[in-house]
Every structure is written in structure tokens, then in C-alpha cells.
């Protein structure tokens, strides 16, 4: 293997890992926003 292919495969791994982290944070923020909406409804009642 030459350096270019090693760097490219590493870049793919890094990109996949970053996407995984982004999706995890995105799901967490969706859960928190749903909690906020629910508590907001409770406060209105």
C-alpha cells in the first residue's frame, strides 16, 4: 500500500466517526427538545 491509499482509508474512517458523533448529538438534542415541549405543555396546564 502506498501512503495515499492509507491516508484515504484513514480519512474515510475519520469521516465515518465524525458522522457517528454528529448523529449521536443530533438524536440527543431531539430527545431534549421533545422533553422541553412536554414540560412546556405541562406548565401551560
C-alpha distance matrix in Angstrom:
0.0 3.8 6.7 8.2 6.5 6.9 10.3 11.2 10.8 12.8 15.2 15.9 16.7 18.9 20.6 21.4 22.8 24.9 26.2 27.1 29.0 30.7 31.9 33.2 35.1 36.4 37.8 39.4 41.1 42.3 43.9 45.5 46.9 48.3 50.0 51.4 52.9 54.4 55.9 57.2 59.0 60.5 61.8 63.4 65.3
3.8 0.0 3.8 5.6 5.8 6.6 8.9 10.3 11.2 12.7 14.5 16.0 17.2 18.7 20.3 21.8 23.1 24.7 26.3 27.6 29.2 30.7 32.2 33.6 35.2 36.5 38.2 39.7 41.1 42.6 44.3 45.7 46.9 48.7 50.3 51.4 53.0 54.7 56.2 57.2 59.2 60.8 61.8 63.5 65.5
6.7 3.8 0.0 3.8 5.6 5.1 6.1 8.5 10.0 10.4 12.0 14.3 15.4 16.2 18.0 19.9 20.9 22.2 24.1 25.6 26.8 28.2 30.1 31.4 32.7 34.1 36.0 37.3 38.6 40.3 42.1 43.2 44.5 46.4 48.0 48.9 50.6 52.5 53.7 54.7 56.8 58.4 59.3 61.0 63.1
8.2 5.6 3.8 0.0 3.8 5.4 5.2 6.1 8.7 9.8 10.3 12.3 14.3 15.1 16.2 18.3 19.8 20.8 22.3 24.2 25.6 26.6 28.4 30.1 31.3 32.4 34.4 36.0 37.1 38.5 40.6 41.8 42.8 44.7 46.5 47.3 48.8 50.8 52.2 53.0 55.1 56.8 57.7 59.2 61.4
6.5 5.8 5.6 3.8 0.0 3.8 5.4 5.0 6.1 8.5 9.6 10.5 12.4 14.1 15.1 16.5 18.3 19.8 21.0 22.5 24.4 25.5 26.9 28.6 30.3 31.2 33.0 34.7 36.0 37.3 39.2 40.7 41.8 43.4 45.2 46.3 47.7 49.5 51.1 52.0 53.9 55.6 56.8 58.2 60.3
6.9 6.6 5.1 5.4 3.8 0.0 3.8 5.5 5.3 6.1 8.5 10.0 10.7 12.3 14.2 15.5 16.6 18.3 20.0 21.2 22.7 24.3 25.8 27.1 28.7 30.1 31.8 33.2 34.7 36.2 37.8 39.2 40.6 42.3 43.8 45.0 46.6 48.3 49.7 50.8 52.8 54.3 55.4 57.1 59.1
10.3 8.9 6.1 5.2 5.4 3.8 0.0 3.8 5.5 5.0 6.0 8.6 9.8 10.3 12.0 14.1 15.1 16.1 18.1 19.7 20.8 22.1 24.1 25.5 26.7 28.1 30.0 31.4 32.6 34.2 36.1 37.2 38.4 40.4 41.9 42.9 44.5 46.4 47.7 48.6 50.7 52.4 53.2 54.9 57.1
11.2 10.3 8.5 6.1 5.0 5.5 3.8 0.0 3.8 5.4 4.9 6.3 8.7 9.8 10.4 12.3 14.2 15.2 16.4 18.3 19.9 20.8 22.4 24.3 25.7 26.6 28.5 30.2 31.4 32.7 34.7 36.1 37.0 38.8 40.7 41.6 43.0 44.9 46.5 47.3 49.2 51.0 52.1 53.5 55.6
10.8 11.2 10.0 8.7 6.1 5.3 5.5 3.8 0.0 3.8 5.4 5.1 6.4 8.7 9.9 10.7 12.4 14.3 15.4 16.6 18.6 20.0 21.2 22.7 24.6 25.6 27.1 28.9 30.4 31.6 33.3 34.9 36.2 37.7 39.4 40.7 42.1 43.8 45.3 46.4 48.3 49.9 51.1 52.7 54.6
12.8 12.7 10.4 9.8 8.5 6.1 5.0 5.4 3.8 0.0 3.8 5.4 5.1 6.2 8.5 9.8 10.5 12.3 14.2 15.2 16.6 18.3 20.0 21.1 22.6 24.2 25.8 27.1 28.7 30.2 31.8 33.1 34.6 36.3 37.8 38.9 40.6 42.3 43.6 44.8 46.8 48.3 49.3 51.1 53.1
15.2 14.5 12.0 10.3 9.6 8.5 6.0 4.9 5.4 3.8 0.0 3.8 5.4 5.0 6.0 8.5 9.8 10.4 12.1 14.0 15.3 16.3 18.2 19.8 21.0 22.1 24.2 25.7 26.8 28.3 30.3 31.5 32.6 34.5 36.2 37.1 38.6 40.6 41.9 42.8 44.9 46.6 47.5 49.0 51.2
15.9 16.0 14.3 12.3 10.5 10.0 8.6 6.3 5.1 5.4 3.8 0.0 3.8 5.5 5.1 6.1 8.5 9.9 10.5 12.2 14.3 15.2 16.4 18.3 20.0 20.8 22.4 24.3 25.6 26.7 28.7 30.3 31.3 32.8 34.7 35.9 37.2 39.0 40.6 41.6 43.4 45.1 46.3 47.8 49.8
16.7 17.2 15.4 14.3 12.4 10.7 9.8 8.7 6.4 5.1 5.4 3.8 0.0 3.8 5.5 5.1 6.1 8.6 9.9 10.5 12.4 14.2 15.3 16.5 18.5 19.8 21.1 22.7 24.4 25.7 27.2 28.8 30.3 31.7 33.3 34.7 36.2 37.7 39.2 40.5 42.3 43.8 45.1 46.8 48.6
18.9 18.7 16.2 15.1 14.1 12.3 10.3 9.8 8.7 6.2 5.0 5.5 3.8 0.0 3.8 5.5 5.0 6.1 8.6 9.7 10.6 12.2 14.2 15.3 16.5 18.1 20.0 21.1 22.5 24.3 25.9 27.0 28.5 30.3 31.8 32.8 34.6 36.3 37.5 38.6 40.8 42.2 43.2 45.0 47.0
20.6 20.3 18.0 16.2 15.1 14.2 12.0 10.4 9.9 8.5 6.0 5.1 5.5 3.8 0.0 3.8 5.4 5.1 6.1 8.6 9.9 10.5 12.2 14.2 15.4 16.2 18.3 20.0 21.0 22.4 24.4 25.7 26.7 28.5 30.3 31.3 32.7 34.6 36.1 36.9 38.9 40.7 41.7 43.2 45.3
21.4 21.8 19.9 18.3 16.5 15.5 14.1 12.3 10.7 9.8 8.5 6.1 5.1 5.5 3.8 0.0 3.8 5.5 5.1 6.2 8.7 9.9 10.5 12.3 14.3 15.1 16.5 18.4 20.0 21.0 22.7 24.4 25.6 27.0 28.8 30.2 31.5 33.1 34.8 35.9 37.6 39.3 40.6 42.1 44.0
22.8 23.1 20.9 19.8 18.3 16.6 15.1 14.2 12.4 10.5 9.8 8.5 6.1 5.0 5.4 3.8 0.0 3.8 5.4 5.0 6.3 8.6 9.9 10.6 12.4 14.1 15.4 16.6 18.5 20.0 21.4 22.8 24.4 25.9 27.3 28.7 30.4 31.9 33.2 34.6 36.5 37.9 39.1 40.9 42.7
24.9 24.7 22.2 20.8 19.8 18.3 16.1 15.2 14.3 12.3 10.4 9.9 8.6 6.1 5.1 5.5 3.8 0.0 3.8 5.3 5.1 6.1 8.6 9.8 10.6 12.1 14.2 15.3 16.5 18.3 20.1 21.1 22.4 24.3 25.8 26.8 28.5 30.3 31.5 32.6 34.7 36.3 37.2 38.9 41.0
26.2 26.3 24.1 22.3 21.0 20.0 18.1 16.4 15.4 14.2 12.1 10.5 9.9 8.6 6.1 5.1 5.4 3.8 0.0 3.8 5.4 5.0 6.1 8.5 9.9 10.3 12.2 14.2 15.2 16.3 18.4 19.9 20.8 22.5 24.4 25.5 26.8 28.6 30.2 31.1 32.9 34.7 35.9 37.3 39.3
27.1 27.6 25.6 24.2 22.5 21.2 19.7 18.3 16.6 15.2 14.0 12.2 10.5 9.7 8.6 6.2 5.0 5.3 3.8 0.0 3.8 5.5 5.2 6.2 8.7 9.8 10.7 12.4 14.3 15.4 16.8 18.5 20.0 21.3 22.9 24.4 25.9 27.3 28.9 30.2 31.9 33.4 34.8 36.5 38.2
29.0 29.2 26.8 25.6 24.4 22.7 20.8 19.9 18.6 16.6 15.3 14.3 12.4 10.6 9.9 8.7 6.3 5.1 5.4 3.8 0.0 3.8 5.5 5.0 6.2 8.5 10.0 10.6 12.3 14.3 15.5 16.6 18.3 20.1 21.2 22.5 24.4 25.9 27.1 28.4 30.5 31.8 32.8 34.8 36.7
30.7 30.7 28.2 26.6 25.5 24.3 22.1 20.8 20.0 18.3 16.3 15.2 14.2 12.2 10.5 9.9 8.6 6.1 5.0 5.5 3.8 0.0 3.8 5.4 5.2 6.0 8.6 9.9 10.5 12.2 14.3 15.3 16.3 18.3 20.0 20.8 22.4 24.4 25.7 26.5 28.6 30.3 31.2 32.8 35.0
31.9 32.2 30.1 28.4 26.9 25.8 24.1 22.4 21.2 20.0 18.2 16.4 15.3 14.2 12.2 10.5 9.9 8.6 6.1 5.2 5.5 3.8 0.0 3.8 5.5 4.9 6.1 8.5 9.8 10.4 12.4 14.2 15.2 16.5 18.4 19.8 21.0 22.6 24.3 25.4 27.1 28.8 30.1 31.6 33.4
33.2 33.6 31.4 30.1 28.6 27.1 25.5 24.3 22.7 21.1 19.8 18.3 16.5 15.3 14.2 12.3 10.6 9.8 8.5 6.2 5.0 5.4 3.8 0.0 3.8 5.4 5.3 6.3 8.7 10.0 10.8 12.5 14.4 15.6 16.8 18.5 20.2 21.4 22.8 24.4 26.1 27.4 28.8 30.6 32.3
35.1 35.2 32.7 31.3 30.3 28.7 26.7 25.7 24.6 22.6 21.0 20.0 18.5 16.5 15.4 14.3 12.4 10.6 9.9 8.7 6.2 5.2 5.5 3.8 0.0 3.8 5.5 5.0 6.2 8.6 9.9 10.5 12.2 14.2 15.3 16.3 18.4 20.0 21.0 22.2 24.4 25.8 26.7 28.6 30.6
36.4 36.5 34.1 32.4 31.2 30.1 28.1 26.6 25.6 24.2 22.1 20.8 19.8 18.1 16.2 15.1 14.1 12.1 10.3 9.8 8.5 6.0 4.9 5.4 3.8 0.0 3.8 5.4 5.2 6.2 8.7 9.9 10.5 12.4 14.3 15.2 16.5 18.5 20.0 20.8 22.7 24.5 25.6 27.0 29.1
37.8 38.2 36.0 34.4 33.0 31.8 30.0 28.5 27.1 25.8 24.2 22.4 21.1 20.0 18.3 16.5 15.4 14.2 12.2 10.7 10.0 8.6 6.1 5.3 5.5 3.8 0.0 3.8 5.5 5.1 6.3 8.7 9.9 10.6 12.5 14.2 15.4 16.7 18.5 19.8 21.3 22.8 24.4 26.0 27.6
39.4 39.7 37.3 36.0 34.7 33.2 31.4 30.2 28.9 27.1 25.7 24.3 22.7 21.1 20.0 18.4 16.6 15.3 14.2 12.4 10.6 9.9 8.5 6.3 5.0 5.4 3.8 0.0 3.8 5.4 5.2 6.3 8.7 10.0 10.7 12.4 14.4 15.5 16.6 18.3 20.2 21.3 22.6 24.6 26.2
41.1 41.1 38.6 37.1 36.0 34.7 32.6 31.4 30.4 28.7 26.8 25.6 24.4 22.5 21.0 20.0 18.5 16.5 15.2 14.3 12.3 10.5 9.8 8.7 6.2 5.2 5.5 3.8 0.0 3.8 5.4 5.0 6.1 8.5 9.7 10.3 12.2 14.2 15.2 16.1 18.4 19.9 20.7 22.5 24.6
42.3 42.6 40.3 38.5 37.3 36.2 34.2 32.7 31.6 30.2 28.3 26.7 25.7 24.3 22.4 21.0 20.0 18.3 16.3 15.4 14.3 12.2 10.4 10.0 8.6 6.2 5.1 5.4 3.8 0.0 3.8 5.4 5.1 6.2 8.6 9.8 10.5 12.3 14.2 15.1 16.7 18.5 19.9 21.2 23.0
43.9 44.3 42.1 40.6 39.2 37.8 36.1 34.7 33.3 31.8 30.3 28.7 27.2 25.9 24.4 22.7 21.4 20.1 18.4 16.8 15.5 14.3 12.4 10.8 9.9 8.7 6.3 5.2 5.4 3.8 0.0 3.8 5.5 5.1 6.3 8.7 10.0 10.6 12.3 14.1 15.5 16.7 18.4 20.2 21.6
45.5 45.7 43.2 41.8 40.7 39.2 37.2 36.1 34.9 33.1 31.5 30.3 28.8 27.0 25.7 24.4 22.8 21.1 19.9 18.5 16.6 15.3 14.2 12.5 10.5 9.9 8.7 6.3 5.0 5.4 3.8 0.0 3.8 5.4 5.0 6.2 8.7 9.9 10.5 12.1 14.3 15.3 16.3 18.4 20.2
46.9 46.9 44.5 42.8 41.8 40.6 38.4 37.0 36.2 34.6 32.6 31.3 30.3 28.5 26.7 25.6 24.4 22.4 20.8 20.0 18.3 16.3 15.2 14.4 12.2 10.5 9.9 8.7 6.1 5.1 5.5 3.8 0.0 3.8 5.4 4.9 6.2 8.6 9.8 10.3 12.4 14.3 15.1 16.5 18.7
48.3 48.7 46.4 44.7 43.4 42.3 40.4 38.8 37.7 36.3 34.5 32.8 31.7 30.3 28.5 27.0 25.9 24.3 22.5 21.3 20.1 18.3 16.5 15.6 14.2 12.4 10.6 10.0 8.5 6.2 5.1 5.4 3.8 0.0 3.8 5.3 5.1 6.2 8.6 9.7 10.7 12.5 14.3 15.5 17.0
50.0 50.3 48.0 46.5 45.2 43.8 41.9 40.7 39.4 37.8 36.2 34.7 33.3 31.8 30.3 28.8 27.3 25.8 24.4 22.9 21.2 20.0 18.4 16.8 15.3 14.3 12.5 10.7 9.7 8.6 6.3 5.0 5.4 3.8 0.0 3.8 5.5 5.1 6.1 8.4 9.9 10.6 12.3 14.3 15.6
51.4 51.4 48.9 47.3 46.3 45.0 42.9 41.6 40.7 38.9 37.1 35.9 34.7 32.8 31.3 30.2 28.7 26.8 25.5 24.4 22.5 20.8 19.8 18.5 16.3 15.2 14.2 12.4 10.3 9.8 8.7 6.2 4.9 5.3 3.8 0.0 3.8 5.5 5.2 6.0 8.6 9.9 10.4 12.3 14.4
52.9 53.0 50.6 48.8 47.7 46.6 44.5 43.0 42.1 40.6 38.6 37.2 36.2 34.6 32.7 31.5 30.4 28.5 26.8 25.9 24.4 22.4 21.0 20.2 18.4 16.5 15.4 14.4 12.2 10.5 10.0 8.7 6.2 5.1 5.5 3.8 0.0 3.8 5.5 4.9 6.3 8.7 9.9 10.7 12.7
54.4 54.7 52.5 50.8 49.5 48.3 46.4 44.9 43.8 42.3 40.6 39.0 37.7 36.3 34.6 33.1 31.9 30.3 28.6 27.3 25.9 24.4 22.6 21.4 20.0 18.5 16.7 15.5 14.2 12.3 10.6 9.9 8.6 6.2 5.1 5.5 3.8 0.0 3.8 5.3 5.2 6.4 8.8 10.1 11.0
55.9 56.2 53.7 52.2 51.1 49.7 47.7 46.5 45.3 43.6 41.9 40.6 39.2 37.5 36.1 34.8 33.2 31.5 30.2 28.9 27.1 25.7 24.3 22.8 21.0 20.0 18.5 16.6 15.2 14.2 12.3 10.5 9.8 8.6 6.1 5.2 5.5 3.8 0.0 3.8 5.4 5.0 6.2 8.7 10.0
57.2 57.2 54.7 53.0 52.0 50.8 48.6 47.3 46.4 44.8 42.8 41.6 40.5 38.6 36.9 35.9 34.6 32.6 31.1 30.2 28.4 26.5 25.4 24.4 22.2 20.8 19.8 18.3 16.1 15.1 14.1 12.1 10.3 9.7 8.4 6.0 4.9 5.3 3.8 0.0 3.8 5.4 5.1 6.4 8.9
59.0 59.2 56.8 55.1 53.9 52.8 50.7 49.2 48.3 46.8 44.9 43.4 42.3 40.8 38.9 37.6 36.5 34.7 32.9 31.9 30.5 28.6 27.1 26.1 24.4 22.7 21.3 20.2 18.4 16.7 15.5 14.3 12.4 10.7 9.9 8.6 6.3 5.2 5.4 3.8 0.0 3.8 5.4 5.1 6.5
60.5 60.8 58.4 56.8 55.6 54.3 52.4 51.0 49.9 48.3 46.6 45.1 43.8 42.2 40.7 39.3 37.9 36.3 34.7 33.4 31.8 30.3 28.8 27.4 25.8 24.5 22.8 21.3 19.9 18.5 16.7 15.3 14.3 12.5 10.6 9.9 8.7 6.4 5.0 5.4 3.8 0.0 3.8 5.4 5.2
61.8 61.8 59.3 57.7 56.8 55.4 53.2 52.1 51.1 49.3 47.5 46.3 45.1 43.2 41.7 40.6 39.1 37.2 35.9 34.8 32.8 31.2 30.1 28.8 26.7 25.6 24.4 22.6 20.7 19.9 18.4 16.3 15.1 14.3 12.3 10.4 9.9 8.8 6.2 5.1 5.4 3.8 0.0 3.8 5.4
63.4 63.5 61.0 59.2 58.2 57.1 54.9 53.5 52.7 51.1 49.0 47.8 46.8 45.0 43.2 42.1 40.9 38.9 37.3 36.5 34.8 32.8 31.6 30.6 28.6 27.0 26.0 24.6 22.5 21.2 20.2 18.4 16.5 15.5 14.3 12.3 10.7 10.1 8.7 6.4 5.1 5.4 3.8 0.0 3.8
65.3 65.5 63.1 61.4 60.3 59.1 57.1 55.6 54.6 53.1 51.2 49.8 48.6 47.0 45.3 44.0 42.7 41.0 39.3 38.2 36.7 35.0 33.4 32.3 30.6 29.1 27.6 26.2 24.6 23.0 21.6 20.2 18.7 17.0 15.6 14.4 12.7 11.0 10.0 8.9 6.5 5.2 5.4 3.8 0.0
